Each structure stands twice: as structure tokens, then as C-alpha cells.
Amino acid sequence: MEDVAPREFKGPNERIKKGLLIIYTGNGKGKSTAAFGAVFRSLGRGFRAGVVQFIKGPWISGEVKALEKFDSQVTYESVGEGFTWDTKDLARDVASAEAGWAKCVAMLTEARHDVYLFDEILYVLKYRFLPLEKIISDLERFRPPLAHVILTGRDAPVELIERADLVTEMGEVKHPYQKGIVAQPGIDY
């Protein structure tokens, strides 16, 4: 059968306005990039964004440098001391995750933002630094109804996927690291 452009819109007739729960997951590159792209799109529309970045620690990415240009439209927090294979201290990783999640909850409770990005939080759940039940409960309890929340990281739990409005799984097809090419500024961070 030949692909043909649709002649009639067969989507919903009623437009529902709702804050979305969005997940970018999978083993491929681009989860944080897609999430920050959504944040920048919202900033371009005059929205306010709250970002809490887990795990990466002192790394300064291009996205973070670009956020600085939006000044008072953005609240940015970084938690963690680097990737877990760098710290090798479970108690510190758990304490850092707890502190980071407290910042997320504080942002949601203040309800000053239109979009929230909790970058790399799915790793925090994967490594069991925080209980999944608490994250789900807090999101349901504190998220403003019209606010969008974006979660990133590998291995999104099924329980979150079921609650999400949009889930995109990034799949790795080919990666320069496989050829020994290191992360490139402006492309990878």
C-alpha cells in the first residue's frame, strides 16, 4: 500500500489542557538533549522552568550554560557528585539523591514554574537511591495540575511509564564511543 497524506483529521475533537508527565528513557544518547530542547522551547514561549539535574555533579554542560541566558525564567539546581562509578559511596549517593528530590518537591510545592525537568532522576530510581513509591506519591501530590514534568534516564520503571502522558525511548544504533571517540563539547555536553 502506498503512503498517502491524510485528507481528513481523525484526531480528538476536544482540546484538553493538562500538565503532561513526559519521560525520555532508553539506552541511546539524547534523553537529556530532548528534555532540554523542550525546556528551551517553553522558555521561548515565556514559560518559567525549574530544572534539577541529578548524578552529573560538577559537570557544566552546554545546556546549563545556555540556561544562564534566561536569567529569572529559570531555576537550576545540580545535585550529586558525579556518576556513581566515580563516587563509590552508596550512603553519599543516597543522601545526595534525597537532597535532590527535596529540591524537586520544594519547586513543585512553590508552583512558580510551568515546566519542570528532573534530569537523570531515572538513574536514581534504577540504583534504588530513592524509593519509586515516594517519587510517584510526591508527583501526584505536589505537581501543579497544568505544569509539565519531564523525567530522564535509562530504565524508566513500568509504574512511571503507565502514569506518563508521553514516553520516548531512545535506542542506540551507533555511537562514537564504540570507536574510542570521547565526548565532544557542544555535542555531548
C-alpha positions in Angstrom: 0.0 0.0 0.0 1.3 3.4 -0.9 1.7 6.1 1.8 -0.8 8.9 1.2 -1.1 12.1 3.0 -4.2 12.2 5.3 -7.1 14.1 3.8 -9.1 14.4 7.0 -8.1 14.9 10.6 -9.3 12.0 12.6 -7.9 13.1 16.0 -9.7 14.3 19.0 -12.4 17.0 18.6 -11.9 18.5 22.0 -8.7 20.1 23.1 -7.8 19.2 26.7 -5.4 21.4 28.5 -3.4 19.4 31.0 0.1 19.3 32.5 2.0 16.4 31.0 4.2 13.8 32.6 7.0 13.2 30.0 9.6 10.5 30.1 12.8 10.3 27.9 14.4 6.9 28.5 16.3 4.1 26.8 20.0 3.2 26.2 20.5 5.6 23.4 22.0 9.1 23.5 19.7 12.1 23.5 17.5 11.8 26.6 18.7 15.0 28.3 19.1 16.7 25.0 15.4 16.1 24.1 14.4 17.2 27.6 16.4 20.4 27.5 15.0 21.1 24.0 11.5 21.0 25.5 12.7 23.3 28.3 14.2 25.8 25.7 11.0 25.7 23.6 9.0 26.5 26.7 11.4 29.3 27.7 11.0 30.7 24.2 7.2 30.9 24.8 7.8 32.9 28.0 7.3 30.0 30.4 9.2 29.6 33.6 11.3 26.4 34.0 12.6 24.6 37.1 15.5 22.2 36.5 17.1 19.7 38.9 19.9 17.8 37.5 20.9 14.6 39.3 24.1 12.5 39.1 26.2 14.6 36.9 27.5 16.8 39.7 30.1 19.4 38.8 29.9 18.8 35.1 28.9 22.1 33.3 27.1 21.2 30.1 26.3 23.5 27.2 22.6 23.3 28.2 23.4 24.7 31.7 25.4 27.5 30.1 22.5 28.3 27.8 20.1 28.3 30.7 22.0 31.2 32.2 20.9 33.4 29.4 17.3 33.1 30.6 18.1 34.5 34.0 14.9 34.8 36.1 12.9 32.5 33.9 14.9 29.5 35.2 15.6 27.9 38.5 18.5 25.5 38.2 19.9 23.1 40.8 22.6 20.4 40.4 22.9 17.6 42.9 25.2 14.7 43.0 29.0 14.3 42.9 29.3 12.8 39.5 28.5 9.5 38.0 28.0 6.7 40.6 31.1 4.8 39.3 33.1 7.9 40.3 31.9 8.2 43.9 31.7 4.5 45.0 29.9 5.7 48.2 26.4 4.4 48.4 25.5 6.4 51.6 26.6 9.7 49.9 24.8 8.9 46.7 21.6 8.2 48.6 21.9 11.4 50.7 22.6 13.4 47.5 19.5 11.8 45.8 17.4 12.6 48.9 18.6 16.2 48.9 17.9 16.5 45.2 14.4 15.1 45.5 13.7 17.6 48.3 14.6 20.4 45.9 12.2 18.9 43.3 9.4 18.7 45.8 10.1 22.3 47.0 9.9 23.5 43.4 6.7 21.7 42.8 5.2 23.0 46.0 6.1 26.6 45.2 4.3 26.2 41.9 6.3 29.0 40.3 7.2 27.2 37.1 5.3 25.9 34.1 7.8 23.2 33.2 10.0 21.0 35.5 12.9 18.9 34.3 14.3 16.3 36.7 17.2 15.2 34.6 18.8 11.8 35.3 16.3 11.0 38.1 15.5 7.6 36.5 19.1 6.6 37.3 18.4 7.5 40.9 15.5 5.1 40.8 17.3 2.4 38.9 20.1 2.3 41.6 17.4 2.5 44.3 18.8 5.7 45.9 15.2 6.7 46.3 12.0 4.6 46.6 9.9 4.7 43.5 6.7 4.8 45.6 7.8 8.1 47.2 8.5 9.7 43.8 5.1 8.6 42.4 3.3 9.8 45.5 5.1 13.1 45.6 4.4 13.8 41.9 0.8 13.0 42.3 0.5 15.1 45.5 2.6 18.2 44.7 2.7 18.6 40.9 0.6 21.6 39.8 -2.2 20.4 37.5 -1.1 22.5 34.5 2.6 22.0 35.0 4.6 19.8 32.7 7.2 17.4 34.4 10.0 15.8 32.4 11.9 12.8 33.7 15.1 11.4 32.1 17.4 8.5 32.4 17.7 4.8 31.4 15.3 2.1 32.5 12.2 4.0 33.3 10.1 1.9 35.7 6.9 0.5 34.3 4.9 2.2 37.1 6.0 5.6 35.9 5.6 4.7 32.2 2.0 3.8 33.0 1.3 7.2 34.6 3.1 9.2 31.9 1.4 11.1 29.0 4.4 10.8 26.7 7.2 8.3 26.7 10.0 8.3 24.2 12.6 5.6 24.3 16.0 6.5 22.7 17.6 3.5 21.1 21.3 3.4 20.3 22.1 2.4 16.8 25.7 3.6 16.6 27.8 5.7 19.0 31.3 7.2 18.5 32.4 5.9 21.9 32.4 2.4 20.3 35.3 3.6 18.2 37.1 5.2 21.1 36.0 8.8 20.3 35.5 10.7 23.6 32.6 13.0 24.4 32.6 16.2 22.4 31.8 19.7 23.8 28.7 21.2 22.1 27.5 17.8 21.0 27.7 15.6 24.1 27.8 18.2 26.9 
